[in-house]
Amino acid sequence: MKFKLLKIKNDLLNSGAGLLHGFKFKLFWIVFVISMFLFLYLVLFMQNFSLNISLLTSGISAAKKFDLLLDVFAIFPTMVSQFFGFAVLFLVLIQSVNIGMLFVSRKIVNLTDVTSATNSGVAGVIMMLGLGCPSCGTSLIAPLVATIFGASSFVMLGIISNIIIVIAYILCLYALIRVGLIIYLAKISLAYDESIK
Amino acid sequence: MANKKQKNAQARLDEMIKKNKKASQKSYVFSVIIIAVIVLLVGVCVYGVFASSNSSSDVPQKKIESNKTYKVLDKNTVWHKEMLLGDENAKNHFVEYSDIMCPWCAKFSTQIKNHLAELKQKYLDTNEVSLEFRLTDYLTTDDDSKGADNSTRAGERVYCALHQNKFWEFYESLIAKLNEDYYDKGIGYHGGPQVPVLADEYYNAIAQNVGLDMDGFKKCIDDKVGYDDIKQSTQSAAYDTGNKGLPFFRFNKYTNSGFDGNWETIEKMLEAGLASK
């Protein structure tokens, strides 16, 4: 038990060192910025999914529809000021670091870790399902939950979206620790290869 | 020592690569299943959003806590003239269903207040549009310890102000105070800290400020006049909104729930409603 805890502690420290090493790569920053932008846009759009869809499918002019797509970022300050919104945006940040690190690990050891990639992907999708304001009906799972839970759907939606975000955090952090560890091991092993040459 | 550490790292990395190869073979079928389930789930959700935005339920899904049965108000006529902006006989009727404890509804009201001159000039004074607020206590639950019953209590008091012809004064003051005390500080939103139980003094101070007859105000609350009004509105609203969330908007054939807090979005909703006629 003690040995296991020690191993977890070491893995966490090594993973942190691996992530710090990953930050030195230009490739990481390019992938990070692109995925951050894409994820952020998707999250902000999904935050008001039903409102945006109702307007995009309405009879307003094409220019206004285009304007609507550009205005998606306007909700950012309000989202940051709320606890749940901030939690979601922080998850987007972790997710983007994760994707950047996956590219770095692929570059240095030609390894795309299936577990990290799967966890990261699943976390991204379920995070989208948990987005939106439950009592506003803007949440993507709102109609589904309303069908199952009927009258108590507002309360249930709140609980379900909280659970979803917690699961997404667990998956995302696990993937991040794993990919950090891979980069660390690769760094050490490459140094070893160099030394015996 | 350093060599041993490096050898161990190499061995562990090799092991991880080996496992990864095995995992990638095994995970192929698993990934296909997971992706299929997720796609199905997202598909059902997206279909649900479309289906719910295009249909109007005839069955009230909101559980009405009160045992009393109220006469259902006609969704096509003005419920309370005091809560209407513009002319009752305007060509188009824009309806917003809200709850005092809904921060996004408060943002809608605040935007309307801030852009009233523009709204009047473009839509209200030309008799093109009238805008009606319909207040409900949709967000209420029986759990008063978390302040959830604030919805009913606030709704009762707003209706009691309405009975003294001071709806706008009381409503706007209450929203401004809630914005200042809670909503602008990120309190009252999903997943975060909630608005605590608001004491009678909170409402009484506003009532006094807007010049309500305090004896009449208290009698209205004690006699449950405001209570019956808010419950009737909620019950009637359930027929129109189909429990789709607040703020809910209906403007001609255009319906939608949710708001992002921007005036530009209100303008777009107005255009969408006019185009849907």
HADDOCK unambig.tbl for C-alpha pairs under 7 A between the chains (distance, minus, plus):
assign (segid A and resid 48 and name CA) (segid B and resid 258 and name CA) 6.85 0.50 0.50
assign (segid A and resid 48 and name CA) (segid B and resid 260 and name CA) 6.87 0.50 0.50
assign (segid A and resid 50 and name CA) (segid B and resid 49 and name CA) 6.45 0.50 0.50
assign (segid A and resid 51 and name CA) (segid B and resid 256 and name CA) 6.16 0.50 0.50
assign (segid A and resid 51 and name CA) (segid B and resid 257 and name CA) 6.47 0.50 0.50
assign (segid A and resid 51 and name CA) (segid B and resid 258 and name CA) 5.87 0.50 0.50
assign (segid A and resid 51 and name CA) (segid B and resid 259 and name CA) 6.71 0.50 0.50
assign (segid A and resid 54 and name CA) (segid B and resid 256 and name CA) 6.48 0.50 0.50
assign (segid A and resid 55 and name CA) (segid B and resid 272 and name CA) 6.85 0.50 0.50
assign (segid A and resid 58 and name CA) (segid B and resid 272 and name CA) 5.57 0.50 0.50
assign (segid A and resid 59 and name CA) (segid B and resid 272 and name CA) 5.39 0.50 0.50
assign (segid A and resid 59 and name CA) (segid B and resid 275 and name CA) 5.32 0.50 0.50
assign (segid A and resid 59 and name CA) (segid B and resid 276 and name CA) 6.54 0.50 0.50
assign (segid A and resid 60 and name CA) (segid B and resid 268 and name CA) 6.92 0.50 0.50
assign (segid A and resid 60 and name CA) (segid B and resid 271 and name CA) 5.93 0.50 0.50
assign (segid A and resid 60 and name CA) (segid B and resid 272 and name CA) 5.21 0.50 0.50
assign (segid A and resid 60 and name CA) (segid B and resid 275 and name CA) 6.88 0.50 0.50
assign (segid A and resid 75 and name CA) (segid B and resid 260 and name CA) 6.39 0.50 0.50
assign (segid A and resid 81 and name CA) (segid B and resid 186 and name CA) 5.46 0.50 0.50
assign (segid A and resid 82 and name CA) (segid B and resid 186 and name CA) 4.72 0.50 0.50
assign (segid A and resid 82 and name CA) (segid B and resid 189 and name CA) 6.82 0.50 0.50
assign (segid A and resid 82 and name CA) (segid B and resid 192 and name CA) 6.75 0.50 0.50
assign (segid A and resid 83 and name CA) (segid B and resid 191 and name CA) 6.55 0.50 0.50
assign (segid A and resid 83 and name CA) (segid B and resid 192 and name CA) 4.95 0.50 0.50
assign (segid A and resid 84 and name CA) (segid B and resid 190 and name CA) 6.60 0.50 0.50
assign (segid A and resid 84 and name CA) (segid B and resid 191 and name CA) 5.07 0.50 0.50
assign (segid A and resid 84 and name CA) (segid B and resid 192 and name CA) 6.01 0.50 0.50
assign (segid A and resid 113 and name CA) (segid B and resid 20 and name CA) 6.27 0.50 0.50
assign (segid A and resid 114 and name CA) (segid B and resid 20 and name CA) 6.32 0.50 0.50
assign (segid A and resid 114 and name CA) (segid B and resid 23 and name CA) 6.85 0.50 0.50
assign (segid A and resid 114 and name CA) (segid B and resid 24 and name CA) 5.94 0.50 0.50
assign (segid A and resid 133 and name CA) (segid B and resid 190 and name CA) 6.50 0.50 0.50
assign (segid A and resid 135 and name CA) (segid B and resid 245 and name CA) 5.13 0.50 0.50
assign (segid A and resid 135 and name CA) (segid B and resid 246 and name CA) 6.18 0.50 0.50
assign (segid A and resid 136 and name CA) (segid B and resid 245 and name CA) 4.14 0.50 0.50
assign (segid A and resid 136 and name CA) (segid B and resid 246 and name CA) 4.38 0.50 0.50
assign (segid A and resid 136 and name CA) (segid B and resid 247 and name CA) 6.14 0.50 0.50
assign (segid A and resid 136 and name CA) (segid B and resid 257 and name CA) 6.03 0.50 0.50
assign (segid A and resid 136 and name CA) (segid B and resid 258 and name CA) 4.78 0.50 0.50
assign (segid A and resid 137 and name CA) (segid B and resid 244 and name CA) 5.30 0.50 0.50
assign (segid A and resid 137 and name CA) (segid B and resid 245 and name CA) 4.25 0.50 0.50
assign (segid A and resid 137 and name CA) (segid B and resid 246 and name CA) 6.82 0.50 0.50
assign (segid A and resid 137 and name CA) (segid B and resid 257 and name CA) 5.89 0.50 0.50
assign (segid A and resid 137 and name CA) (segid B and resid 258 and name CA) 6.25 0.50 0.50
assign (segid A and resid 138 and name CA) (segid B and resid 257 and name CA) 6.77 0.50 0.50
assign (segid A and resid 138 and name CA) (segid B and resid 258 and name CA) 5.66 0.50 0.50
assign (segid A and resid 140 and name CA) (segid B and resid 45 and name CA) 5.81 0.50 0.50
assign (segid A and resid 140 and name CA) (segid B and resid 46 and name CA) 6.87 0.50 0.50
assign (segid A and resid 141 and name CA) (segid B and resid 45 and name CA) 5.47 0.50 0.50
assign (segid A and resid 143 and name CA) (segid B and resid 45 and name CA) 6.45 0.50 0.50
assign (segid A and resid 143 and name CA) (segid B and resid 48 and name CA) 5.12 0.50 0.50
assign (segid A and resid 143 and name CA) (segid B and resid 49 and name CA) 6.06 0.50 0.50
assign (segid A and resid 144 and name CA) (segid B and resid 45 and name CA) 5.95 0.50 0.50
assign (segid A and resid 144 and name CA) (segid B and resid 48 and name CA) 6.55 0.50 0.50
assign (segid A and resid 150 and name CA) (segid B and resid 61 and name CA) 6.39 0.50 0.50
assign (segid A and resid 151 and name CA) (segid B and resid 61 and name CA) 5.61 0.50 0.50
assign (segid A and resid 151 and name CA) (segid B and resid 62 and name CA) 5.08 0.50 0.50
assign (segid A and resid 151 and name CA) (segid B and resid 63 and name CA) 5.39 0.50 0.50
assign (segid A and resid 158 and name CA) (segid B and resid 190 and name CA) 6.79 0.50 0.50
assign (segid A and resid 162 and name CA) (segid B and resid 191 and name CA) 6.78 0.50 0.50
assign (segid A and resid 185 and name CA) (segid B and resid 9 and name CA) 5.22 0.50 0.50
assign (segid A and resid 185 and name CA) (segid B and resid 10 and name CA) 6.88 0.50 0.50
assign (segid A and resid 185 and name CA) (segid B and resid 13 and name CA) 6.00 0.50 0.50
assign (segid A and resid 186 and name CA) (segid B and resid 13 and name CA) 6.82 0.50 0.50
assign (segid A and resid 188 and name CA) (segid B and resid 6 and name CA) 5.64 0.50 0.50
assign (segid A and resid 188 and name CA) (segid B and resid 9 and name CA) 6.32 0.50 0.50
assign (segid A and resid 189 and name CA) (segid B and resid 6 and name CA) 5.66 0.50 0.50
assign (segid A and resid 189 and name CA) (segid B and resid 9 and name CA) 5.82 0.50 0.50
assign (segid A and resid 189 and name CA) (segid B and resid 10 and name CA) 4.84 0.50 0.50
assign (segid A and resid 192 and name CA) (segid B and resid 6 and name CA) 5.59 0.50 0.50
